[in-house]
């Protein structure tokens, strides 16, 4: 290493180690890093500190163009209609751009965007833009039609769009409950459920025959008042409140009655499965929910013909803007039921969100008979899955080129792919991701690192002077019983389990009708969730997220550390890294999250199924005000600067966590190195110093990136989906490792 490189290395070490004077001695030697990302920082001719912060710690641009699947989870993503062999042929052959098939498909797509349907398409574009889908292709003036309208959505398909989940009972962690998040039947048109046929634009009489005669008030209501009617319908205390008793007592329309029958069975089964309400209350609750949704259905009612579609588009857009989630949530549902003398208990586990909203948009798309609009949405899913499903990659590239997407969309495909963790196909995506990015050997290595760190932390805690025996017992129990969710769930290694999910989806080809695969997969996933209701709770198999999540953390309520495969990637972790680098970054991260259990105010032990006493940091350690620092029996000096880090917990928390994590992770690495060397000479001082420098440099990089500029935990409170996804992908090394700079 030249003298200039030596100086740059020295300055870099000062940049990343200056935060703790305990490690100043590490800067007296040159650092020799491997070629896994950090070395390039030393080779730059620019100022090493500036270069370091530019490439690792700077605030890079947030991805401005993104496609988030989560706002439309469960419904909008699933409606891909197969465009037969023409699209397959076009996308199969990269050199077939100028062929007859390619031209035919191009005309078909452009016909959907022709000027005479601009009003409805523009309304749809505005609607989708609210969900982040804004980069539509340029509209063409071609008038040639290729495809005709097709069949509607069947009930099994509709059922597949429902989103269920099995959650842990907060009072009894051994029990499970069924939670329903997006499980509302469509009631905009009652005939959607009862029949596969929809009222056609040119036959308004068929719709009117299913409607009961309108009241005088409704007959006198003009179409132009649809927005005002929407406002009154959602606010039950508004102008319609006076007629509420009358409307509740009258018979449902014939089309609505079919919905009511199905919905009552559905709601009663959900309530029964959770044993929350008696049978009488279940029936009443079901009826009230149905009546309330029936009132919401009246919001979008309009006259026949073209005005009907335009008014519905306008109403849905306005409602979505004014009420981002049209939901039977706390405010609307409780307000309506309270007027009927029904109190919805706080712990009632019924969540019915976004009633009929996305499903109705699908119905409207179906009525427009514009296949390419629906197919466009389907291909956006293909764009998301493409990096993980090799047969689709060429299709994705062709799709991007055919419809003129800018280059940045290709560059950001990594972010879109990670976003697929919110897709209902997340098991398939996760399996593909793990096969490419996180081998069983990598998982075993992280599990070994975690176990060695746990042992060292237990040893250190055992030798600490405690304020009380109860505090010591609780802390040791928390660390001992801590569940480590590393990489991916264990069941993903079970081929029999995966076969149930992926029997069809695993055979995904360009000829497969996506909606059928999606339906089969969702049904299999739902059956698997229902089986959990009768099974004992298993923390190791309960993943609140997905292996593709780019996040990490400790959950005190369940005593779980979450380290998905998405975060166990370069530059944080790799099997090709030296042990010192992995222990300095991932090891430090694991030790730091484990140490959080020592001061979590709401820590609970999963083993005894009861909440432990609330214990703060002061209650764990015996503090002598005269000493001004904690004394440890084993000679470890976690606070060697002599400053009292326990006077102000909030200000001292990071310092405390960093110091204990560095000490424990370093000891775990030494233990690992000792066993790895075997009988080899362990007195190699030069090699020992090199390993020490690598460890502390890696820990410094982790502190600089993850705990400052790119703190992933900030995303948990921000509430934005792209935050967790993009935090790590801002780092150049991470983007390169994920192949984000090209497709």
DOKOLTOR-66681 format. One record per residue (C-alpha): residue in three letters; x, y, z. Coordinates in pm, whole numbers, padded with zeros to 5 digits, always signed. Example, Ala and Ser with C-alpha at 12.3 -4.5 7.8 and 13.67 -1.06 7.14 Angstrom:
Ala+01230-00450+00780Ser+01367-00106+00714
//
This chain:
Unk+00000+00000+00000Unk+00142+00339-00101Unk+00193+00624+00147Unk-00099+00823-00003Unk-00327+00522+00026Unk-00201+00475+00377Unk-00297+00832+00464Unk-00641+00795+00313Unk-00693+00476+00507Unk-00586+00650+00827Unk-00827+00939+00771Unk-01107+00699+00689Unk-01047+00514+01011Unk-01068+00842+01199Unk-01399+00919+01025Unk-01567+00598+01130Unk-01406+00547+01471Unk-01397+00902+01612Unk-01735+00846+01779Unk-01574+00635+02054Unk-01235+00714+02200Unk-01202+00356+02323Unk-01114+00251+01969Unk-00865+00526+01888Unk-00583+00277+01916Unk-00721+00096+01614Unk-00619+00385+01389Unk-00248+00327+01439Unk-00234+00056+01176Unk-00321+00040+00808Unk-00643-00132+00711Unk-00640-00402+00447Unk-00996-00467+00331Unk-01118-00724+00086Unk-01277-00631-00244Unk-01638-00651-00128Unk-01734-00288-00154Unk-01541-00089+00107Unk-01204-00112-00067Unk-01313+00120-00347Unk-01362+00394-00091Unk-00991+00383-00010Unk-00882+00389-00373Unk-01052+00716-00461Unk-00831+01020-00520Unk-01091+01243-00357Unk-01088+01335+00007Unk-01145+01002+00189Unk-01388+01145+00443Unk-01591+01323+00176Unk-01579+01015-00044Unk-01687+00797+00244Unk-01988+01008+00329Unk-02076+01055-00036Unk-02091+00683-00107Unk-02205+00546+00228Unk-02351+00816+00451Unk-02493+01079+00217Unk-02862+01137+00155Unk-02910+01007-00196Unk-03217+01077-00401Unk-03531+00889-00307Unk-03665+00686-00595Unk-03910+00925-00756Unk-04078+00668-00977Unk-04211+00367-00798Unk-04493+00119-00806Unk-04626+00021-00465Unk-04827-00297-00450Unk-04949-00259-00093Unk-05223+00004-00146Unk-05391-00232-00388Unk-05311-00561-00213Unk-05546-00846-00270Unk-05757-00711-00554Unk-05620-00483-00824Unk-05309-00690-00885Unk-05491-01009-00971Unk-05681-00922-01289Unk-05452-01024-01568Unk-05647-01156-01868Unk-05456-01374-02108Unk-05421-01210-02452Unk-05376-01554-02616Unk-05080-01644-02831Unk-05009-01309-02994Unk-04862-01145-02686Unk-04687-01470-02594Unk-04519-01485-02934Unk-04426-01120-02923Unk-04275-01136-02578Unk-04112-01473-02637Unk-03896-01359-02926Unk-03676-01055-02857Unk-03608-01002-03228Unk-03974-01006-03323Unk-04034-00632-03278Unk-04128-00567-03639Unk-04330-00882-03695Unk-04698-00900-03780Unk-04779-01028-03435Unk-04596-00738-03275Unk-04787-00488-03487Unk-05117-00657-03406Unk-05055-00635-03034Unk-04942-00275-03064Unk-05267-00182-03242Unk-05464-00367-02977Unk-05297-00173-02700Unk-05333+00162-02877Unk-05702+00098-02942Unk-05759+00101-02570Unk-05608+00449-02553Unk-05793+00601-02845Unk-05952+00941-02814Unk-06317+00832-02804Unk-06260+00661-02470Unk-06030+00930-02333Unk-06282+01043-02074Unk-06307+00706-01898Unk-05940+00623-01939Unk-05835+00960-01802Unk-06064+00908-01505Unk-05908+00570-01447Unk-05561+00717-01479Unk-05647+00977-01217Unk-05778+00705-00990Unk-05465+00492-01025Unk-05239+00795-00990Unk-05362+00830-00634Unk-05201+00492-00571Unk-04866+00583-00723Unk-04925+00439-01070Unk-04857+00748-01275Unk-04628+00647-01563Unk-04891+00548-01818Unk-04787+00501-02182Unk-04866+00771-02433Unk-05219+00754-02568Unk-05252+00679-02939Unk-05518+00792-03187Unk-05554+00454-03354Unk-05916+00343-03392Unk-05873-00020-03493Unk-06036-00264-03250Unk-05894-00612-03210Unk-06051-00767-02902Unk-06411-00789-02791Unk-06553-00790-02439Unk-06540-01109-02233Unk-06689-01283-01934Unk-06718-01118-01596Unk-06551-01204-01269Unk-06671-01527-01109Unk-06744-01574-00742Unk-06440-01801-00683Unk-06220-01531-00834Unk-06384-01273-00614Unk-06331-01490-00307Unk-05964-01520-00400Unk-05929-01144-00373Unk-06023-01145-00006Unk-05736-01097+00235Unk-05736-01307+00550Unk-05483-01339+00825Unk-05446-01545+01140Unk-05320-01338+01430Unk-05197-01419+01776Unk-05431-01357+02069Unk-05273-01077+02272Unk-05418-01214+02595Unk-05328-01578+02537Unk-05028-01620+02311Unk-05102-01989+02256Unk-05431-01907+02077Unk-05493-01781+01730Unk-05773-01575+01584Unk-05899-01509+01236Unk-05864-01148+01131Unk-06032-01012+00820Unk-05879-00700+00668Unk-06020-00670+00316Unk-06316-00903+00307Unk-06613-00699+00194Unk-06848-00827-00073Unk-06924-00585-00356Unk-07255-00409-00308Unk-07229-00133-00567Unk-07433-00369-00784Unk-07610-00642-00596Unk-07610-00863-00903Unk-07231-00890-00908Unk-07240-01166-00650Unk-07565-01324-00762Unk-07476-01339-01129Unk-07170-01328-01349Unk-07347-01093-01588Unk-07328-00717-01552Unk-07575-00457-01678Unk-07465-00344-02021Unk-07446+00014-02129Unk-07712-00025-02394Unk-07960-00216-02174Unk-08039-00004-01871Unk-08377-00178-01830Unk-08209-00495-01702Unk-08065-00301-01413Unk-08391-00124-01340Unk-08585-00450-01325Unk-08376-00561-01031Unk-08434-00239-00845Unk-08734-00172-00626Unk-08937+00140-00703Unk-08755+00445-00582Unk-08897+00671-00314Unk-09010+01019-00402Unk-08703+01166-00244Unk-08476+00948-00453Unk-08677+01006-00769Unk-08636+01379-00731Unk-08261+01356-00680Unk-08076+01466-00995Unk-07768+01293-01127Unk-07567+01608-01078Unk-07620+01575-00703Unk-07424+01252-00681Unk-07135+01405-00488Unk-07370+01563-00237Unk-07550+01231-00201Unk-07216+01063-00138Unk-07138+01307+00138Unk-07477+01253+00298Unk-07453+00876+00262Unk-07123+00854+00446Unk-07225+01095+00719Unk-07523+00915+00868Unk-07603+01216+01084Unk-07658+01431+00771Unk-07966+01495+00564Unk-08044+01126+00519Unk-08051+01060+00891Unk-08417+01146+00919Unk-08513+00867+00680Unk-08283+00610+00838Unk-08547+00428+01040Unk-08776+00405+00740Unk-08505+00278+00509Unk-08389+00023+00765Unk-08733-00128+00804Unk-08809-00171+00435Unk-08730-00484+00240Unk-08401-00516+00057Unk-08411-00508-00319Unk-08400-00846-00486Unk-08041-00801-00599Unk-07932-00681-00256Unk-08110-00969-00086Unk-07878-01215-00258Unk-07583-01022-00123Unk-07738-01011+00222Unk-07780-01387+00235Unk-07418-01451+00143Unk-07288-01174+00364Unk-07481-01293+00670Unk-07336-01640+00637Unk-06992-01491+00596Unk-07004-01251+00890Unk-07161-01506+01123Unk-06891-01761+01039Unk-06619-01507+01110Unk-06774-01409+01442Unk-06831-01772+01537Unk-06472-01867+01461Unk-06348-01608+01707Unk-06605-01683+01978Unk-06642-01313+02043Unk-07018-01266+02023Unk-07324-01480+02090Unk-07532-01611+01803Unk-07806-01349+01848Unk-07557-01065+01856Unk-07381-01213+01556Unk-07697-01202+01349Unk-07775-00846+01450Unk-07421-00731+01385Unk-07426-00893+01043Unk-07753-00723+00954Unk-07630-00383+01067Unk-07310-00416+00867Unk-07509-00514+00561Unk-07750-00225+00598Unk-07467+00019+00643Unk-07287-00110+00336Unk-07613-00098+00144Unk-07627+00274+00221Unk-07272+00310+00095Unk-07380+00132-00222Unk-07633+00407-00287Unk-07351+00662-00294Unk-07241+00571-00645Unk-07587+00518-00793Unk-07644+00720-01109Unk-07857+00725-01419Unk-07815+00490-01710Unk-07590+00501-02012Unk-07260+00686-02033Unk-07352+00917-01746Unk-07365+00619-01512Unk-07003+00523-01568Unk-06881+00880-01557Unk-07068+00952-01234Unk-06937+00636-01070Unk-06581+00715-01170Unk-06622+01067-01034Unk-06776+00946-00710Unk-06511+00683-00646Unk-06231+00928-00716Unk-06384+01188-00487Unk-06455+00938-00211Unk-06104+00799-00234Unk-05960+01148-00202Unk-06187+01249+00086Unk-06177+00911+00260Unk-05852+00734+00168Unk-05994+00405+00297Unk-06367+00367+00261Unk-06394+00140+00561Unk-06628+00010+00823Unk-06373+00111+01079Unk-06407+00257+01425Unk-06569+00588+01339Unk-06835+00498+01082Unk-06924+00153+01210Unk-06949+00246+01577Unk-07141+00562+01498Unk-07397+00371+01297Unk-07434+00083+01544Unk-07456+00317+01842Unk-07774+00467+01699Unk-07920+00115+01693Unk-07826+00050+02054Unk-07544-00190+01963Unk-07205-00139+02121Unk-06903-00281+01940Unk-06661-00403+02205Unk-06305-00280+02191Unk-06158-00629+02154Unk-06394-00742+01876Unk-06162-00883+01612Unk-06357-00789+01299Unk-06188-00563+01048Unk-06372-00495+00723Unk-06176-00241+00525Unk-06221-00080+00185Unk-06570-00223+00125Unk-06643-00281-00241Unk-06395-00015-00348Unk-06130-00205-00542Unk-06379-00472-00648Unk-06605-00205-00794Unk-06318-00052-00987Unk-06262-00397-01134Unk-06628-00418-01228Unk-06601-00082-01400Unk-06290-00192-01585Unk-06476-00498-01700Unk-06764-00292-01833Unk-06531-00072-02036Unk-06431-00378-02243Unk-06080-00249-02278Unk-05864-00553-02229Unk-05536-00375-02259Unk-05611-00157-01956Unk-05655-00468-01746Unk-05367-00641-01916Unk-05149-00339-01844Unk-05212-00383-01472Unk-05128-00751-01503Unk-04802-00679-01677Unk-04707-00445-01396Unk-04715-00750-01175Unk-04497-00933-01424Unk-04256-00641-01407Unk-04239-00693-01033Unk-04196-01070-01044Unk-03962-01075-01343Unk-03628-01052-01157Unk-03722-01360-00955Unk-03889-01575-01220Unk-03636-01640-01493Unk-03886-01722-01774Unk-04036-01377-01731Unk-03721-01164-01751Unk-03712-01145-02129Unk-04083-01069-02128Unk-04032-00789-01884Unk-03755-00630-02088Unk-03967-00653-02399Unk-04263-00499-02219Unk-04055-00209-02095Unk-03916-00141-02441Unk-04246-00191-02623Unk-04436+00067-02420Unk-04155+00319-02394Unk-04087+00320-02022Unk-03786+00537-01933Unk-03456+00384-01839Unk-03496+00470-01473Unk-03777+00214-01448Unk-03527-00055-01539Unk-03278+00076-01289Unk-03536+00074-01010Unk-03671-00273-01079Unk-03488-00389-00767Unk-03699-00165-00549Unk-04016-00282-00722Unk-03914-00642-00670Unk-03856-00593-00301Unk-04196-00423-00285Unk-04355-00749-00393Unk-04339-00864-00032Unk-04679-00698+00010Unk-04823-00891-00281Unk-05056-01184-00211Unk-04801-01388-00405Unk-04537-01316-00143Unk-04469-01685-00067Unk-04378-01745-00429Unk-04173-01426-00449Unk-04001-01506-00119Unk-03908-01854-00236Unk-03760-01720-00558Unk-03575-01451-00366Unk-03428-01690-00111Unk-03308-01928-00381Unk-03119-01643-00547Unk-03005-01434-00254Unk-02990-01633+00070Unk-02870-01992+00075Unk-02923-02235+00366Unk-02550-02202+00436Unk-02590-01827+00477Unk-02880-01880+00717Unk-02686-02135+00921Unk-02393-01896+00945Unk-02611-01611+01077Unk-02775-01852+01322Unk-02429-01950+01446Unk-02332-01584+01487Unk-02654-01521+01678Unk-02606-01817+01911Unk-02245-01726+01993Unk-02350-01367+02065Unk-02636-01489+02284Unk-02395-01702+02490Unk-02152-01416+02539Unk-02434-01181+02634Unk-02561-01436+02887Unk-02213-01465+03037Unk-02178-01089+03066Unk-02523-01048+03220Unk-02461-01328+03470Unk-02158-01145+03607Unk-02327-00807+03637Unk-02440-00676+03974Unk-02818-00662+03969Unk-03053-00447+04170Unk-03274-00744+04254Unk-03291-01115+04196Unk-03617-01068+04004Unk-03452-00824+03764Unk-03165-01064+03698Unk-03398-01359+03648Unk-03624-01167+03410Unk-03338-01036+03196Unk-03168-01374+03166Unk-03501-01540+03085Unk-03571-01284+02814Unk-03236-01343+02644Unk-03264-01721+02682Unk-03614-01744+02535Unk-03559-01480+02268Unk-03681-01601+01929Unk-03457-01528+01632Unk-03639-01494+01299Unk-03345-01518+01061Unk-03355-01516+00683Unk-03680-01694+00609Unk-03934-01919+00789Unk-03830-02278+00846Unk-04134-02409+00660Unk-03988-02273+00336Unk-03738-02559+00348Unk-04027-02807+00352Unk-04104-02902-00006Unk-04438-03057+00090Unk-04556-02730+00241Unk-04443-02532-00060Unk-04608-02774-00299Unk-04946-02682-00156Unk-04882-02316-00229Unk-04692-02345-00553Unk-04837-02648-00732Unk-04969-02415-01000Unk-04780-02094-00935Unk-04450-02277-00948Unk-04526-02371-01309Unk-04576-02010-01411Unk-04534-01974-01788Unk-04617-01702-02034Unk-04921-01902-02150Unk-05068-01938-01801Unk-05378-01732-01720Unk-05252-01529-01430Unk-05587-01488-01257Unk-05635-01867-01234Unk-05293-01917-01082Unk-05357-01633-00845Unk-05693-01779-00743Unk-05548-02124-00675Unk-05264-01978-00476Unk-05486-01755-00260Unk-05719-02044-00183Unk-05425-02262-00079Unk-05287-01982+00137Unk-05625-01932+00302Unk-05662-02304+00375Unk-05319-02300+00535Unk-05414-02006+00754Unk-05735-02175+00865Unk-05538-02481+00975Unk-05343-02261+01214Unk-05657-02196+01418Unk-05632-02545+01568Unk-05252-02556+01599Unk-05030-02442+01888Unk-04855-02112+01854Unk-04505-02127+01705Unk-04307-01805+01723Unk-04037-01933+01486Unk-04289-01975+01204Unk-04485-01656+01267Unk-04348-01390+01035Unk-04532-01062+01035Unk-04346-00961+00721Unk-04168-01131+00435Unk-03812-01261+00378Unk-03776-00983+00120Unk-03824-00711+00383Unk-03536-00466+00409Unk-03563-00402+00780Unk-03459-00542+01117Unk-03549-00494+01480Unk-03649-00626+01820Unk-04014-00664+01924Unk-04045-00646+02301Unk-04410-00754+02306Unk-04323-01098+02164Unk-03951-01106+02256Unk-03850-01160+01894Unk-03559-01035+01683Unk-03646-01001+01315Unk-03364-01036+01059Unk-03513-01118+00717Unk-03304-01220+00418Unk-03367-00883+00256Unk-03143-00709+00507Unk-02883-00988+00528Unk-02731-00882+00197Unk-02419-00690+00091Unk-02289-00456+00210Unk-02414-00577+00550Unk-02354-00949+00515Unk-02213-01207+00278Unk-02070-01556+00308Unk-01777-01426+00102Unk-01689-01163+00363Unk-01422-01226+00620Unk-01554-01327+00961Unk-01443-00999+01116Unk-01653-00802+00866Unk-01966-01011+00925Unk-01930-00995+01302Unk-01857-00623+01285Unk-02176-00549+01091Unk-02438-00821+01131Unk-02293-00941+01461Unk-02294-00589+01599Unk-02652-00543+01472Unk-02771-00865+01639Unk-02598-00789+01969Unk-02742-00439+01969Unk-03097-00565+01916Unk-03051-00832+02184Unk-02938-00566+02429Unk-03266-00382+02375Unk-03435-00649+02583Unk-03253-00512+02888Unk-03449-00188+02895Unk-03772-00260+02703Unk-04055-00120+02918Unk-04312-00373+02795Unk-04098-00685+02766Unk-04294-01008+02782Unk-04187-01369+02809Unk-04350-01594+02554Unk-04271-01900+02763Unk-04495-01826+03061Unk-04770-01665+02847Unk-04798-01370+03082Unk-04661-01018+03075Unk-04361-00962+03296Unk-04339-00664+03525Unk-04242-00343+03355Unk-03872-00299+03411Unk-03657-00004+03312Unk-03284+00017+03269Unk-03229+00133+03627Unk-03418-00166+03762Unk-03189-00409+03583Unk-02864-00281+03724Unk-02763-00197+04078Unk-02661+00168+04075Unk-02444+00325+04341Unk-02479+00706+04310Unk-02134+00751+04461Unk-01957+00541+04200Unk-02090+00731+03895Unk-02063+00415+03683Unk-02159+00047+03679Unk-01912-00203+03824Unk-01884-00544+03655Unk-01743-00851+03826Unk-01577-00992+03517Unk-01369-00681+03463Unk-01555-00569+03152Unk-01571-00193+03142Unk-01884-00109+02944Unk-01852+00259+03041Unk-01482+00322+03061Unk-01510+00697+03013Unk-01637+00730+03369Unk-01946+00932+03271Unk-02279+00831+03433Unk-02475+00702+03133Unk-02771+00605+03355Unk-02875+00953+03469Unk-03071+01020+03148Unk-03187+00699+02982Unk-03294+00854+02654Unk-02964+01031+02599Unk-02755+00732+02706Unk-02947+00454+02533Unk-02751+00454+02205Unk-02419+00476+02386Unk-02512+00191+02614Unk-02633-00028+02327Unk-02327+00045+02113Unk-02082-00035+02390Unk-02241-00358+02503Unk-02295-00467+02140Unk-01932-00401+02046Unk-01801-00589+02349Unk-02027-00890+02308Unk-01988-00915+01929Unk-01609-00887+01954Unk-01591-01164+02214Unk-01819-01382+02004Unk-01591-01330+01704Unk-01283-01421+01907Unk-01456-01738+02023Unk-01552-01822+01665Unk-01198-01752+01539Unk-01045-01966+01812Unk-01249-02271+01711Unk-01191-02203+01341Unk-00813-02188+01378Unk-00794-02519+01560Unk-00434-02609+01639Unk-00288-02325+01437Unk-00074-02065+01606Unk-00299-01804+01768Unk-00012-01569+01855Unk-00007-01400+01518Unk-00018-01044+01645Unk-00022-00885+01302Unk-00317-01096+01188Unk-00494-01027+01517Unk-00456-00653+01471Unk-00582-00678+01115Unk-00891-00871+01225Unk-00953-00617+01500Unk-00935-00328+01256Unk-01170-00502+01013Unk-01417-00564+01291Unk-01426-00207+01421Unk-01422-00052+01073Unk-01721-00268+00981Unk-01898-00170+01301Unk-01825+00194+01224Unk-01975+00159+00876Unk-02284+00001+01028Unk-02323+00281+01283Unk-02273+00544+01012Unk-02525+00394+00770Unk-02788+00202+00959Unk-02804+00408+01277Unk-02780+00758+01129Unk-02866+00839+00769Unk-03047+00513+00692Unk-03200+00418+01026Unk-03454+00157+00922Unk-03644+00184+01250Unk-03753+00534+01150Unk-03969+00368+00889Unk-04180+00194+01150Unk-04324+00524+01267Unk-04331+00694+00930Unk-04606+00473+00797Unk-04480+00481+00436Unk-04423+00158+00248Unk-04140+00285+00032Unk-03942+00396+00337Unk-03849+00046+00450Unk-03795-00062+00092Unk-03566+00222-00009Unk-03359+00288+00302Unk-03089+00037+00221Unk-03120+00063-00155Unk-02997+00421-00131Unk-02653+00288-00044Unk-02453+00239-00368Unk-02299-00090-00256Unk-02638-00227-00166Unk-02789-00124-00498Unk-02500-00286-00682Unk-02541-00607-00484Unk-02911-00616-00571Unk-02833-00553-00939Unk-03034-00233-00932Unk-02822-00049-01186Unk-02962-00239-01481Unk-03177-00533-01581
//
